[in-house]
């Protein structure tokens, strides 16, 4: 971003904007192929391993106890078994924090594409460790595998949204940037289906669940090498202008890409330091501090919104109302999440990021309050409050998938220039994983102490997130970096639209 607020737009900027309006941006087959190649082997692994051990968790904890006895010659107490299982689950988030923090270093040092390709070897090692853990009766291998796959997911959270955003034209930046979250939800749904006892989620076959990762890994290794490196990375970090122009022609399906190349150079000129990359500490200084704080708070709101608590209570409520069919109801909720996330790909380009975040957080605020009320009046003699709670849970999940689920990662890649984007993505990824870890550790004790009252906390957080969005998050749809910076520079309430006139004056109304 810039070192100081710009004062004017030049005539050439105006002419460039007019040419951009005249030239219709296209969704080319090569662009779609590239986005698929990067998300199938990265975002998919993120989502799949987030959910794959949930359904067979009972069988895995029993095996941990047996494995410990065979390896160490002593029985595990229930408390010790719970601690080991909690550590196994939490190592996914610990690996995610470390991977997220390092993602910017990898993205700028090795490139977006190469980083993603190398991660497949981490996935392979994690898959091998988790699968062999049962064969060798060594549960520490399962824990190692969880840490490694978490590390992969952490780097993915920082690099993939950035890479996809940098490949995409402004018109499709929101929809394509949200494919990362869509692939995560698809993978979670698949893990829920595969994890049912009739398939692999039983005590005899649960270790084979992890082998599903091999399919997406092979697909990515076979497809991603043919995809281009980020043109912005090639221009700004490697000074490979010719290579970037060649890749842009393929991605855009047209020969004249000079305008977009010029825009990348202008973006580089807006860098706060003038360097090819900006360090993490520099993100908290000068004009970078405010947008950095905004995306951190936005990511905190996503993780602290209560989505994990809603999923936890959904299982409990479904078991109480549907008994043995509860697992299928949970799968149905996962399917709703996928459908609404798919719908949001259209909505995000139709209405923009800001309205979807407002609708999403507002819906989550009201529905979490509804969940609290329904759980408070639920008892064994009255059935209808349980069904009411199910309805509010579904509304909560739909609201989350509408905007708060996918937009925070995308938003962080849009409000920073290429030289700051890697560090911003690293900060966002680390924040996401850190608070995922906090929620994972704190939720069960809070739930034990507070019961349904825990949803009051989530109601307040979602309400604050709605307020933050309303006042401080400008729209980024179809806007250049300079326009986004104008909208954020003076921190005025974002419901006051700021008009930017190309003759150098700004008018607020």
C-alpha positions as CSV (number, residue, x, y, z in Angstrom):
1,X,0.0,0.0,0.0
2,X,1.0,3.6,-0.3
3,X,3.3,5.6,1.9
4,X,0.8,8.5,2.0
5,X,-2.6,9.4,0.8
6,X,-2.8,10.1,-2.9
7,X,-4.2,13.4,-4.0
8,X,-5.3,12.9,-7.6
9,X,-6.2,10.5,-10.3
10,X,-4.5,11.2,-13.6
11,X,-6.1,11.4,-17.0
12,X,-4.4,8.2,-17.9
13,X,-6.1,6.5,-14.9
14,X,-9.4,7.7,-16.3
15,X,-8.7,6.5,-19.8
16,X,-7.6,3.1,-18.4
17,X,-10.8,2.8,-16.4
18,X,-12.9,3.5,-19.6
19,X,-11.0,0.9,-21.5
20,X,-11.6,-1.6,-18.7
21,X,-15.4,-0.9,-19.0
22,X,-15.3,-1.3,-22.8
23,X,-13.4,-4.6,-22.5
24,X,-15.6,-7.4,-21.3
25,X,-13.7,-9.7,-18.9
26,X,-14.3,-13.4,-19.7
27,X,-14.3,-16.5,-17.7
28,X,-12.0,-18.6,-19.8
29,X,-11.6,-22.4,-19.7
30,X,-7.9,-22.0,-18.8
31,X,-8.7,-19.9,-15.8
32,X,-11.4,-22.3,-14.6
33,X,-8.9,-25.2,-15.1
34,X,-6.2,-23.4,-13.1
35,X,-8.6,-22.6,-10.2
36,X,-9.8,-26.2,-10.1
37,X,-6.2,-27.5,-10.2
38,X,-5.1,-25.4,-7.2
39,X,-8.2,-26.0,-5.0
40,X,-8.7,-29.8,-5.6
41,X,-5.4,-30.8,-4.1
42,X,-5.2,-28.0,-1.5
43,X,-8.5,-26.6,-0.3
44,X,-10.0,-30.1,-0.5
45,X,-7.3,-31.6,1.8
46,X,-8.0,-28.7,4.3
47,X,-11.7,-29.5,4.5
48,X,-11.4,-33.3,4.3
49,X,-9.0,-33.7,7.2
50,X,-11.0,-31.1,9.2
51,X,-13.9,-33.5,9.3
52,X,-12.8,-37.0,8.5
53,X,-12.1,-38.1,12.1
54,X,-15.3,-36.8,13.7
55,X,-17.7,-39.6,12.9
56,X,-15.3,-42.5,13.7
57,X,-13.9,-40.7,16.8
58,X,-15.3,-43.3,19.2
59,X,-13.6,-46.2,17.4
60,X,-10.3,-44.2,17.2
61,X,-10.2,-43.4,20.9
62,X,-10.9,-47.1,21.7
63,X,-8.0,-48.0,19.4
64,X,-5.7,-45.5,21.1
65,X,-6.3,-47.2,24.4
66,X,-5.6,-50.6,23.0
67,X,-2.5,-49.3,21.1
68,X,-1.2,-47.7,24.3
69,X,-1.5,-51.0,26.2
70,X,0.2,-52.9,23.5
71,X,3.1,-50.4,23.2
72,X,3.7,-49.3,26.8
73,X,2.2,-52.3,28.7
74,X,-0.2,-50.3,30.8
75,X,-3.9,-49.4,30.6
76,X,-5.0,-45.8,29.9
77,X,-7.4,-44.1,32.3
78,X,-10.4,-42.5,30.7
79,X,-9.0,-39.1,31.6
80,X,-5.6,-39.9,29.9
81,X,-7.4,-41.2,26.8
82,X,-9.5,-38.0,26.6
83,X,-6.3,-35.9,26.9
84,X,-4.5,-37.9,24.1
85,X,-7.6,-37.6,21.9
86,X,-7.9,-33.9,22.5
87,X,-4.2,-33.5,21.7
88,X,-4.6,-35.5,18.5
89,X,-7.5,-33.3,17.4
90,X,-5.8,-30.0,18.5
91,X,-2.5,-30.8,16.7
92,X,-4.3,-30.1,13.4
93,X,-4.8,-26.5,14.5
94,X,-1.3,-26.2,16.0
95,X,0.1,-27.3,12.6
96,X,-2.2,-24.8,11.0
97,X,-0.9,-21.9,13.1
98,X,2.7,-22.7,12.2
99,X,1.9,-23.3,8.5
100,X,-0.2,-20.1,8.4
101,X,2.5,-18.0,9.9
102,X,5.1,-19.3,7.4
103,X,2.8,-19.2,4.4
104,X,3.8,-15.7,3.4
105,X,7.5,-16.6,3.5
106,X,6.9,-19.6,1.3
107,X,4.6,-17.7,-1.1
108,X,7.1,-14.9,-1.7
109,X,10.3,-17.0,-1.5
110,X,9.3,-20.0,-3.7
111,X,6.3,-18.6,-5.5
112,X,2.6,-19.4,-5.1
113,X,2.4,-22.3,-7.5
114,X,5.6,-24.1,-6.4
115,X,4.6,-23.8,-2.7
116,X,1.3,-25.5,-3.4
117,X,3.0,-28.2,-5.4
118,X,5.6,-29.0,-2.7
119,X,2.8,-29.2,-0.1
120,X,1.6,-32.5,-1.8
121,X,4.7,-34.2,-0.4
122,X,3.6,-33.0,3.1
123,X,0.2,-34.4,2.4
124,X,1.7,-37.7,1.3
125,X,3.8,-38.0,4.4
126,X,0.8,-37.2,6.6
127,X,-1.4,-39.7,4.9
128,X,1.2,-42.4,5.2
129,X,1.7,-41.7,8.9
130,X,-2.0,-41.7,9.8
131,X,-2.7,-44.8,7.7
132,X,0.2,-46.8,9.1
133,X,-0.5,-45.8,12.7
134,X,-3.1,-48.5,13.1
135,X,-1.1,-51.2,11.3
136,X,2.0,-50.5,13.4
137,X,-0.1,-49.9,16.6
138,X,1.6,-46.6,17.2
139,X,-0.9,-43.8,17.9
140,X,1.9,-41.2,18.0
141,X,2.1,-41.6,14.2
142,X,-1.5,-40.6,14.0
143,X,-0.7,-37.5,16.0
144,X,2.3,-36.7,13.8
145,X,0.1,-37.1,10.7
146,X,-2.5,-34.7,12.2
147,X,0.2,-32.1,12.8
148,X,1.6,-32.4,9.3
149,X,-1.8,-32.2,7.6
150,X,-2.6,-29.2,9.8
151,X,0.7,-27.6,8.7
152,X,-0.4,-28.2,5.1
153,X,-3.8,-26.7,5.7
154,X,-2.3,-23.6,7.4
155,X,-0.1,-22.9,4.4
156,X,-3.0,-23.5,2.1
157,X,-5.2,-21.0,4.0
158,X,-2.6,-18.3,3.3
159,X,-1.4,-19.2,-0.2
160,X,-4.5,-20.5,-2.1
161,X,-6.9,-17.6,-1.8
162,X,-4.0,-15.2,-2.7
163,X,-3.0,-17.3,-5.7
164,X,-6.6,-17.5,-7.0
165,X,-7.2,-13.8,-6.5
166,X,-4.1,-12.9,-8.4
167,X,-5.1,-15.2,-11.3
168,X,-8.6,-13.7,-11.5
169,X,-9.9,-10.6,-13.4
170,X,-11.7,-8.1,-11.2
171,X,-15.2,-9.1,-12.5
172,X,-14.8,-12.7,-11.3
173,X,-12.4,-12.1,-8.3
174,X,-15.1,-12.7,-5.7
175,X,-16.7,-15.8,-7.2
176,X,-13.4,-17.5,-8.0
177,X,-11.9,-16.5,-4.7
178,X,-14.8,-18.2,-2.9
179,X,-14.1,-21.5,-4.7
180,X,-11.5,-22.2,-1.9
181,X,-14.3,-22.2,0.7
182,X,-16.6,-24.2,-1.6
183,X,-14.0,-26.9,-2.0
184,X,-13.5,-27.0,1.8
185,X,-17.3,-27.5,2.3
186,X,-17.5,-30.2,-0.4
187,X,-14.6,-32.1,1.2
188,X,-16.2,-31.8,4.7
189,X,-19.4,-33.3,3.3
190,X,-17.5,-36.1,1.6
191,X,-15.7,-36.9,4.8
192,X,-19.0,-37.1,6.6
193,X,-20.4,-39.5,4.0
194,X,-17.4,-41.7,3.9
195,X,-17.2,-41.7,7.7
196,X,-20.6,-43.4,8.2
197,X,-20.3,-46.9,9.8
198,X,-21.7,-48.6,6.7
199,X,-18.7,-47.3,4.7
200,X,-15.4,-46.7,6.4
201,X,-16.4,-45.2,9.7
202,X,-16.2,-48.4,11.7
203,X,-13.6,-50.0,13.9
204,X,-12.3,-52.3,11.1
205,X,-11.8,-49.7,8.3
206,X,-11.4,-46.2,9.7
207,X,-7.7,-46.0,8.9
208,X,-8.5,-46.2,5.1
209,X,-10.4,-42.9,5.3
210,X,-7.1,-41.1,5.2
211,X,-6.2,-42.8,1.9
212,X,-8.9,-40.7,0.1
213,X,-6.3,-37.9,0.2
214,X,-4.2,-39.7,-2.5
215,X,-6.8,-39.0,-5.2
216,X,-6.8,-35.2,-5.0
217,X,-3.1,-35.2,-4.5
218,X,-2.5,-37.1,-7.8
219,X,-5.0,-34.9,-9.7
220,X,-3.1,-31.8,-8.5
221,X,0.3,-33.1,-9.3
222,X,-1.0,-34.0,-12.8
223,X,-2.7,-30.7,-13.5
224,X,-1.1,-27.8,-11.6
225,X,2.3,-28.0,-13.4
226,X,0.6,-26.9,-16.6
227,X,-1.0,-23.8,-14.9
228,X,0.7,-20.4,-14.8
229,X,2.4,-18.8,-11.9
230,X,0.7,-15.7,-10.6
231,X,1.3,-13.0,-13.2
232,X,1.5,-10.4,-10.4
233,X,4.1,-12.4,-8.6
234,X,6.1,-12.8,-11.8
235,X,6.1,-9.1,-12.5
236,X,6.7,-7.7,-9.0
237,X,8.8,-10.4,-7.3
238,X,10.7,-11.9,-10.2
239,X,10.6,-9.1,-12.9
240,X,9.5,-11.6,-15.5
241,X,7.3,-9.3,-17.5
242,X,7.3,-11.4,-20.7
243,X,6.3,-14.6,-18.9
244,X,3.5,-12.7,-17.0
245,X,2.2,-11.3,-20.3
246,X,2.2,-14.7,-21.9
247,X,0.3,-16.3,-19.0
248,X,-2.2,-13.4,-18.9
249,X,-3.0,-14.0,-22.6
250,X,-3.8,-17.6,-21.9
251,X,-5.8,-16.8,-18.7
252,X,-7.8,-13.9,-20.3
253,X,-8.2,-15.5,-23.8
254,X,-7.1,-12.4,-25.6
255,X,-3.9,-10.9,-27.0
256,X,-4.1,-7.4,-25.6
257,X,-3.3,-7.6,-21.9
258,X,-1.1,-4.4,-21.7
259,X,-3.7,-2.6,-19.7
260,X,-3.7,-5.3,-17.0
261,X,0.1,-5.4,-16.9
262,X,0.2,-1.6,-16.4
263,X,-2.3,-1.9,-13.6
264,X,0.1,-4.4,-11.8
265,X,2.9,-1.9,-12.1
266,X,0.6,0.8,-10.6
267,X,-0.2,-1.6,-7.8
268,X,3.5,-2.1,-7.2
269,X,4.0,1.7,-7.0
270,X,1.4,1.8,-4.1
271,X,3.7,-0.3,-2.0
272,X,4.3,1.1,1.5
273,X,8.0,0.3,1.3
274,X,8.8,0.1,-2.4
275,X,10.1,-3.4,-1.8
276,X,9.1,-6.5,-3.6
277,X,7.7,-7.9,-0.4
278,X,6.7,-6.5,3.0
279,X,7.5,-8.2,6.3
280,X,4.9,-9.1,8.9
281,X,6.0,-6.5,11.4
282,X,5.7,-3.8,8.8
283,X,2.0,-4.7,8.3
284,X,1.3,-3.1,11.7
285,X,3.0,0.3,10.8
286,X,1.8,3.4,9.1
287,X,-1.0,3.1,6.6
288,X,-1.0,-0.6,6.7
289,X,-2.0,-0.8,10.3
290,X,-5.6,-0.1,9.9
291,X,-6.5,-2.6,7.1
292,X,-4.4,-5.2,8.9
293,X,-6.4,-4.7,12.1
294,X,-9.7,-4.9,10.1
295,X,-8.9,-8.2,8.5
296,X,-7.6,-9.7,11.8
297,X,-10.9,-8.7,13.6
298,X,-12.9,-10.0,10.6
299,X,-11.1,-13.4,10.9
300,X,-11.6,-13.5,14.6
301,X,-15.3,-12.9,14.1
302,X,-15.5,-15.8,11.7
303,X,-13.9,-18.3,14.1
304,X,-15.6,-16.9,17.2
305,X,-19.0,-16.7,15.6
306,X,-20.1,-20.1,17.0
307,X,-20.2,-22.2,13.8
308,X,-18.3,-25.0,15.5
309,X,-20.6,-24.8,18.5
310,X,-23.6,-25.0,16.1
311,X,-22.2,-28.1,14.5
312,X,-21.6,-29.7,18.0
313,X,-25.2,-29.0,19.1
314,X,-26.6,-30.1,15.8
315,X,-25.3,-33.7,16.5
316,X,-26.8,-33.6,20.0
317,X,-30.2,-32.3,18.8
318,X,-30.4,-34.7,15.9
319,X,-29.6,-37.6,18.2
320,X,-32.4,-36.5,20.5
321,X,-35.0,-36.1,17.7
322,X,-33.9,-38.5,15.0
323,X,-32.0,-41.1,17.1
324,X,-30.2,-43.6,14.8
325,X,-30.8,-41.4,11.7
326,X,-28.9,-38.5,13.3
327,X,-25.7,-39.1,11.2
328,X,-27.7,-38.6,8.0
329,X,-29.2,-35.4,9.3
330,X,-25.7,-34.1,10.0
331,X,-24.8,-35.0,6.4
332,X,-27.9,-33.2,5.2
333,X,-26.7,-30.1,7.1
334,X,-23.3,-30.4,5.4
335,X,-25.1,-30.6,2.0
336,X,-27.0,-27.4,2.8
337,X,-23.7,-25.8,3.6
338,X,-22.3,-26.8,0.2
339,X,-25.4,-25.6,-1.7
340,X,-25.5,-22.2,0.0
341,X,-21.7,-21.7,-0.5
342,X,-22.3,-22.5,-4.2
343,X,-25.1,-20.0,-4.4
344,X,-22.8,-17.4,-2.7
345,X,-20.5,-17.6,-5.7
346,X,-23.2,-15.9,-7.7
347,X,-24.4,-13.6,-5.0
348,X,-20.9,-12.2,-4.2
349,X,-20.6,-10.9,-7.8
350,X,-24.2,-9.8,-7.9
351,X,-24.4,-7.9,-4.6
352,X,-20.8,-7.5,-3.5
353,X,-18.8,-8.6,-0.3
354,X,-20.2,-6.0,2.1
355,X,-23.9,-6.9,1.7
356,X,-23.2,-10.6,2.0
357,X,-21.2,-10.1,5.2
358,X,-24.0,-7.9,6.7
359,X,-26.7,-10.4,5.8
360,X,-24.6,-13.3,7.0
361,X,-23.6,-11.9,10.4
362,X,-27.0,-10.5,11.0
363,X,-28.6,-13.9,10.3
364,X,-26.1,-15.6,12.6
365,X,-26.9,-13.0,15.3
366,X,-30.6,-13.7,15.2
367,X,-30.4,-17.4,14.7
368,X,-27.9,-18.0,17.5
369,X,-30.3,-16.1,19.8
370,X,-33.0,-18.4,18.5
371,X,-30.9,-21.5,19.2
372,X,-30.4,-20.3,22.8
373,X,-34.1,-19.8,23.3
374,X,-35.0,-23.2,21.8
375,X,-32.4,-25.1,23.8
376,X,-33.6,-23.4,27.0
377,X,-37.2,-24.7,26.7
378,X,-36.2,-28.2,25.3
379,X,-37.0,-31.1,27.6
380,X,-38.0,-34.8,27.3
381,X,-41.8,-34.0,27.4
382,X,-41.9,-31.4,24.7
383,X,-40.7,-32.2,21.2
384,X,-41.4,-29.1,19.2
385,X,-38.6,-26.9,20.7
386,X,-36.0,-29.4,19.4
387,X,-37.4,-29.0,15.9
388,X,-37.4,-25.3,16.3
389,X,-33.7,-25.5,17.3
390,X,-33.0,-27.5,14.2
391,X,-34.6,-24.8,12.1
392,X,-32.5,-22.1,13.7
393,X,-29.4,-24.3,13.3
394,X,-30.1,-24.5,9.6
395,X,-30.6,-20.8,9.3
396,X,-27.3,-20.3,11.2
397,X,-25.4,-22.5,8.8
398,X,-27.0,-20.9,5.7
399,X,-26.1,-17.4,7.1
400,X,-22.5,-18.5,7.7
401,X,-22.2,-19.9,4.2
402,X,-23.7,-16.8,2.6
403,X,-20.7,-14.6,3.5
404,X,-18.8,-15.0,6.7
405,X,-17.6,-18.5,5.7
406,X,-15.8,-17.5,2.5
407,X,-15.4,-13.7,2.3
408,X,-12.8,-13.0,5.1
409,X,-10.0,-14.9,3.3
410,X,-10.9,-13.3,0.0
411,X,-11.2,-9.8,1.5
412,X,-7.7,-9.9,2.9
413,X,-6.3,-10.6,-0.6
414,X,-8.2,-7.7,-2.1
415,X,-7.3,-4.8,0.1
416,X,-3.6,-5.2,0.0
417,X,-1.1,-4.8,-2.9
418,X,1.0,-7.6,-4.2
419,X,4.1,-6.7,-2.1
420,X,1.9,-6.9,1.1
421,X,-0.4,-9.6,0.1
422,X,1.7,-12.6,1.2
423,X,2.3,-11.1,4.7
424,X,-1.3,-10.2,5.0
425,X,-2.4,-13.7,4.1
426,X,0.0,-15.1,6.6
427,X,-1.4,-12.9,9.4
428,X,-5.0,-13.9,8.4
429,X,-4.2,-17.6,8.2
430,X,-2.4,-17.6,11.6
431,X,-5.3,-15.6,13.2
432,X,-7.8,-18.1,11.7
433,X,-5.9,-21.1,13.1
434,X,-5.1,-19.6,16.4
435,X,-8.7,-18.8,17.2
436,X,-9.8,-22.2,15.8
437,X,-7.4,-23.7,18.4
438,X,-8.8,-21.4,21.1
439,X,-12.4,-22.4,20.3
440,X,-11.4,-26.1,20.2
441,X,-9.8,-25.9,23.6
442,X,-12.3,-23.6,25.3
443,X,-15.7,-24.7,23.9
444,X,-16.3,-27.9,25.9
445,X,-15.4,-26.4,29.3
446,X,-17.5,-23.3,28.5
447,X,-20.4,-25.6,27.3
448,X,-20.1,-27.6,30.5
449,X,-20.2,-24.5,32.7
450,X,-22.8,-22.5,30.7
451,X,-24.9,-24.9,28.7
452,X,-27.1,-23.2,26.1
453,X,-26.0,-19.8,27.6
454,X,-22.8,-20.2,25.6
455,X,-24.8,-19.0,22.5
456,X,-25.3,-15.7,24.2
457,X,-21.6,-15.1,23.7
458,X,-21.9,-16.0,20.1
459,X,-24.9,-13.7,19.7
460,X,-22.8,-10.8,21.0
461,X,-19.8,-11.6,18.8
462,X,-21.9,-11.9,15.7
463,X,-23.7,-8.6,16.6
464,X,-20.3,-6.9,17.0
465,X,-19.2,-8.3,13.7
466,X,-22.3,-6.9,12.0
467,X,-21.4,-3.5,13.5
468,X,-17.8,-3.7,12.3
469,X,-18.9,-4.6,8.8
470,X,-21.5,-1.8,8.7
471,X,-19.1,0.9,9.8
472,X,-15.6,-0.1,8.7
473,X,-15.6,-2.5,5.8
474,X,-15.7,-0.8,2.4
475,X,-17.0,-2.7,-0.7
476,X,-14.2,-4.2,-2.9
477,X,-16.3,-5.6,-5.7
478,X,-14.9,-4.6,-9.2
479,X,-12.6,-2.0,-7.5
480,X,-8.9,-1.4,-8.1
481,X,-6.4,-1.2,-5.2
482,X,-6.3,2.6,-5.4
483,X,-10.1,2.8,-5.1
484,X,-10.1,0.5,-2.1
485,X,-7.4,2.5,-0.4
486,X,-9.4,5.7,-0.9
487,X,-12.3,4.0,0.8
488,X,-10.3,3.0,3.8
489,X,-7.8,5.8,4.3
490,X,-9.8,8.2,6.5
491,X,-11.8,5.5,8.4
492,X,-15.1,7.3,7.8
493,X,-18.2,5.1,8.2
494,X,-18.5,3.0,5.1
495,X,-22.2,3.5,4.8
496,X,-21.2,7.0,3.6
497,X,-20.3,6.4,-0.1
498,X,-17.2,8.2,-1.1
499,X,-17.3,9.5,-4.7
500,X,-13.9,9.7,-6.4
501,X,-13.7,12.1,-9.3
502,X,-11.0,11.6,-11.9
503,X,-10.2,15.3,-12.1
504,X,-8.6,15.0,-8.7
505,X,-11.4,15.9,-6.2
506,X,-13.2,13.7,-3.9
507,X,-16.8,14.2,-2.8
508,X,-18.5,12.5,0.1
509,X,-22.3,12.3,0.3
